[in-house]
Every structure is written in C-alpha cells, then in structure tokens.
C-alpha cells in the first residue's frame, strides 16, 4: 500500500455568531471539510453558541464573550461604546488564540473582524505563515443604498488581504469581481449545502405557503401580503425575527385574512413543524446580492419554492426545476407564479426537482472545494 501523501495541517474557522443560519452553515461546512483533512480543524465561536455541531470531527472552541443586548443599556451612546469595546476585545482574543496555536496554517473567516481590527489580524497571520480565506455570503448588504457605504469600502479593502474568497454557486462571478473589487482568479465558487430537516411529504391540496427568515424590506413581505388578496384559497404563514419594526407593522396593518405573522427568532427545533405543514416555500425578495440560505433550508425540508428573479436563487431553481421563478417582484407577478406552481403537473415536476437538489447540494461537495483550496494554500 502506498503511503498517504496528503499533507497534514491545522485550520480554523472564525464565526462568533451565537445562533441562526450563519453558525449552522459554518458548522455543517466545517464538519464536512474536517472529514477530508488529516489535521485538526477548529471552530472559533461565542461562549453562548446555541447551535449544535452535526458531528464530532470539529473542535469547537467557545472562546468569545457574548455580546450584551441593547436592552441592557440605559442610553444608546453607551450601547454603541460597548459594541466598539466588545468587537475590539473579541478580535484581540482572536490574535491571542492565533499566537497560542502556531500549527494553524489556514484561517477561514466566515465573518470578518471589525473593520479597525481586520488589518492587524491579517498582518499577524501573514507573519506567521497563515493563509487567509473568507466566504462572502452577501456581495452587498441586503438593504444597502445605491452607493457603497463606508463599511462596504472598508470591507473591500480588507478583502484584498485574503488569499482566496469563496462565493456561492448561482452568483455571477464577474459581478462578484466587480462589486468586491477583486480579480476573478482570487474567487472560488462553492456550492451552498442544504439544511436537512425530517419533514413529511408536502401536499398540494393544503394550499399553504411559508416565508421564513429575518423580516426586512428586501424580503418582499409587503408585496407578498398584497399578493395574498389575489390568492383567497391559499394561506400564508410568515415566520421570523423583526429587523425593521416599522416596515413589518405596515405589512401587519394590511390585515390580510389569509396571512398570519409569527414574529420572533425561529429555533432549529421548530423548523420541521413549520415546513412540515407547508405546501411550498415563498421567497419574494425584491433585491438580493447573495445566495439564499432560506432557499436551501426550504429544499432541505423537501419543499418546492417560488422565488423572484434576484440574487443566486434563479440558478438553483432552474438548474433543478424545483419550483417556479416569478417574472418580476410585483404582487401580481408573485401571485401568478403561485398559481402556476399549483398546477398538478408543475407541482409534481417541482417535487422531483426538490428530490434531485437534495441528492446534489450536499455539504460534502462544498467541502471538497473548501479542502482543496486549503490544501493548495497550505502546501509549500
């Protein structure tokens, strides 16, 4: 038997968020990548991480102090000062961790450090021979204005320090290069795995739609509620944490009889029940410069989807035939697409597409690209 010539190296993922789809994504990818790697893989997270690792291959290090909630401060200025102190202390702690782990050769940022600390972290890592990679989950913030903000410009400058930048399949790599102001050869296209939940088979006759995610104007809630008036035989459930209270209040005030709102963070243990009662998932986003985690959760729950023609969603739906793409983002166009999905032959075809997507969009596929990139950067 030939000896295993795969180089051994340690890697670490930085992702200090405590709950939700982002840390779940990071842990799923870390676990799948670690199974390919002969070296130790670390996952650097918050002390109050509220997402379970899907397997035993990653060494989860809960080292960052929790972020205090805004409600714990008497004045907004104190809250703002506390956040600056928190992020500075967190990133200094990352520097200390790097110094204490000299065998780490890859540092993967699933979330960037604070803009004022990222250059310092990058310089120390480079001096220690550590390659830097990051995953850009959003080419632009979801509710960004037309012109890039100061934060976006600082992020673009930070990204120039990275050896490789992962972007998700479905996004136009030329558009990504333009928005991020990076050469295409620095970008690596990667699949977005599915968040699998054990749900019963959906039934067309139930006529139930679900929208799940953080509730903000770009999600198209207002357009969906207005579309509900054109769909009296459908019920629509909207679940998620409120980002823009005024906007959500406007949507609720429309008082659509076939729309129900369930406001607040949705824990992982509730997902199977929410999607299990749904005929399909609706993602009526009005703008998106990203791939959609909610889309991949919907498919992982076995639900066909109706999506608007924005971001990376269209490529996934057309690639697998797992739903219907609207012709636009207006209420009428959204309603027309839902009516199209309700045609029995279309719905049956979409279910077959969901099944195909569940076979193909695995974390293992994403891990192969991730590990290959790690290995190339870590090999002298």
N, C-alpha and C positions, 0 to 999 in steps of 0.2 A: 504494500500500500504506500502511495506517495505521501510524503509529509504535507500537512496543511500549511500552505504558504500565505494564508490570509493574515495581514498584519494586525497585531493587537494594539488597540489604543482606547483611551477613555474619552467619553463625550459627555456633554452636559446640556440640558435644555433649561433655559431661563423663562419661567412663566408664573409670575406671582399672583395671578388672579385666583380667587378662592372658590368660585362656583360658576356654573353655566357651561355653555357650549365650548368656550375657548379652552379652559383647562381639560375638558373631556377630550377635545380634539388632540391637545398636546400629549395627554397620557396614552391615548389609543395609538398615535403615531410613534411615540417613544417606545412603547411595549413591542410593537411590531418590528421596529428598527433594531431594538436590542436583541431580538431573537436571531438576527443575522450577524451580530457583532460578537467577536470573542472577548472584547474588553468590557469594562464596567460602564454602564450608562446611568447618569444621574438626572433626576428631575427636580429642579430647584423651585420651591413653591412657598406659599404663605403658611404660617403656623396653623391657620384656620381653614386649610384646604378642605372643601366639602364635596370632593369628587373621588370616588374610589378608583384605584388603578385596576385595569382589566386583567392583569396578570402579575406574576412575581418577578419578571425579568428586569424591571427598572428599579433603581434605588431612589426612592422618593425622599427628598430632604426638605422638611418643613422648617425653613430657617428664617423666613422674613416675618417681621411683626405685622399683625393685622392693621389695616387702615381704619382709623376711627370714623364712624359715620357722621355726616354733617349735623345730625340732630343732637349730637353730644356737645356742640359748641354754642355759646350764647350769642356770638357775633360772627358774621360772615368773614370778617378780616382775620379772626382767629382761626377759622376753618382753613382759609387759604394759606396762612402761615404754617399751620400744622401739616398741610399736604406737601409743601416745599420741604419741610424738615423730614417728613416721612420718606419721601422718594429719595432724598439725598442720603439718609441713613440706610435705606434699603440697598442703594447702589454701592455704598461704601462696604456694606456687608458682603455684597457680591465680590467686590475686589478682595476682601479678606478670604473669602472662600476659594477664589482662584489661586491666591498665594499658597493656601494650605493644600492644594491638590495639583502638584506640579506634573502629574502624569496625564492630565486632561489635554487633549490635542484639538478638540472641536468644541466650540461654544456656540450653541444654536439659540438665537433669540426668537422665541415665539411672540415675544412682546419686547419692544425696545426699552432701554433705560430712559430716565428722564433726559430731556434734551441737553441740559447743562452737565450731565454726568457721562453720557454715552461716549464722547471723545476720550475722556480719561480712561474709561473701562477698555475701550478699543486699543489705546496705546499700550496699556499694561499687558493685555492679552497678546498683542503682536510681539512685544519684547520677550514674552515667554514662549514664543513659537506656537501660539494657539491660533488656529484658523477660525474665522468668524463667518457664520451663516445666519440668515434670518428668513422667516416666512412673512411675506407681505400679504396679510389677509384682506386688506382694503387698499386699492390703489389711491383712493381719496376717502376722507371721512364721509359717512353716509349722508349727513345733512350739510355738506360743505357748500360754501358760497361759490360763485362763478370763478373767482380768483383765489389762488392758493393763499392760505393763511401763513402767518409767521411760523407756526408749529409745523406746517407741511414743509416749508422751506428748510427749516432746521432738520426735519426728518430726512429730506432728500440729501442734505449734506452728510448726515450720519451714515446713510446707506452706502456712500462712496467708500467707506472704510471696510465694507464687507467683501469677503472673497466670493460668496455666492448668495443669491437671493432667490428663494422659492416663490413662484406664483402658481396659482391653481389652474388646472386644465379648464378650458372654456373661455378664459380671458384672452384677448388679443395681445400677443407678446409684443407686437410693435407698439400698441397703445401703452402697454405697461412700461416699455423702454422710454417712451416719450414722457409719460406722466412722472415716472420716478427719476428721470434724467440720468439713466444708466445705459451702458452699452448692452446690446442683446446677449452677447456672449457671457455676461455676468449672471443672466437669468436662467433658472432651471424650472421647467414646467413639471408640475407634480399633480397626481390625482388627489381629489378630496375623498377620503373614505366615508363609508356610511355609518351612521349611529344606529345600530340594530336594536330594536325592541321587539318583544314577543307579543304580537297583536293578532286578533282574529282576522279572518279574511273580510275585506270590505264588501258592502252590499250596495248596489246602485239604487235599489228601491228605498233605501233610508233617506236619500237626498240630504245628507249632512256634510257641510264643509267646515274645515277648521283652519284658522290662521293662528300661528304660534310664533312668538318672538318678542323682542323688545319693541314697545309700541311708540313709534315716532313717525313724523310726516312722510319720510321716504318709503314707509311700508305700504302706503296707499290705502289706509283704513277708511278715509273719507270716501274715496271712490268706491270701495267695496260696499260700504253701508248704503250708498246711493244706488249701487247696482242691485242690492237686495230687494229694492222696490220692484224691480223687473223680474224677480225670481220668487214669486209668492209660495211656490211649492217646495222651496229649499229652506233649511235652517242653517244659520251661520254662527259659529262659536269663535270668539276672539279671545285668546289667552296670552297674557304676557305682562312683563314689568313696564310700567309707565315711564317714559323718558321725557315726554312733553305733555304736561298735565293739561295745559290749555287746549292743545290740539285734540287730545283724547276726549276732553269734555265736550268739544264741538261735535265729535262723532257720536258720543252717547246721547247728546241733546237732539239728534235727529229722530230718536225714539222709533227706530225701525222694529216692527213687531216680530220679525223673524231673525233678528240679530241679538245675541247675548254677549255681554262683556264679562270676562273673568280676570280681574286686574290683580297683578302681583307676580312675583317670581314663581316660575313653574319648576318644582324639583324633579329630578330624574325619575323618581318613583311614581310620578303622576302621568308620565308621558304615554305609557301603554294604554291607560284608560282613556285619555283624551283622544289619541289617534285611533284607538280601537273602536270608538263609536262613530268614526268619520267615514264617509264615502270617498272623500278626496281631500287634498290639502290645497289651499288657495294662497298664492304669493303674488299679490297685485302691486308689487313695488313700482313706484313712479320713477325712481332712479337708483342705480347701483353700479359701483365700480369695483365689484368683487364677485367671488363665487358665494353662493348662499349655503350657510350651514343648515338653515331651516329646510331647504330643499333636500339635502342629504339626510336629514332626520326623517322627513316625510317618506322618502323612498325606503329608508331603513325600517320604517314602520309598515311598509307594504302598501302605501297609499299613492295612487296616481295624483298628478299635480296639474294645476292650472297656473301658468306663470306669464308675466308680462315680458316683452322683448327688451330686457335690460340686463346688464352685467353678464355673468357667465352662465345664467340659468338656461338660456335658449339652447346652447350647445349640448347640454346634458339631455334635455327633453327631446330634442331632435335626434340625437345620437341613439337613444334607446327607444324612442317612441313611447315614453312613459307618461304622457299627458298631452295637454293642449297648450299652445302658445297663443296668447291673445294678439290681435292685430294692433293694439295700442293700449294706452293706460286709462282711457275714459271709462265711466261706469257702463255705458252701452257695450263697449268692446269687451269688457270683463264679463258682463252678463252673457253676451253671445258665445264666448268661449266655454262658459259653464254649460250652456245649453248644448253646445257641440259635444262636450265630454259625456253628457247624459244620454247620447245616442248609444244604444246597446252595442253595436259593432265597434264603435270608437272606444267605449269604456273597456270592453273585453280586450281590445288590442293594447290599450294603455296598461292593463294589468299584466299582460305578457311582457311589456316593456319594463315594468317595475321589477318583474322577476329576473329579467336579463341584467338590469342595473345592479341588483343585489348580488348577482354572481360575479360581476366585473369590477365594481367600485369597492375594492377591498383595501383595508389598511396595509395588507401585505404588498400590494402593488405600489402604494405610496412609499412604503418602507424600502423597497428595492432601490428606488431612485434616491431616497434620502441616504441610505447606507453607501451606495455607490459614490455619491458626492462626498460624504465624509471620508471614505477610504482614499479617494483621489487626492483630497486636500491633506490628509494625514500622512500619506506615503511620501518620504523624502524624494 
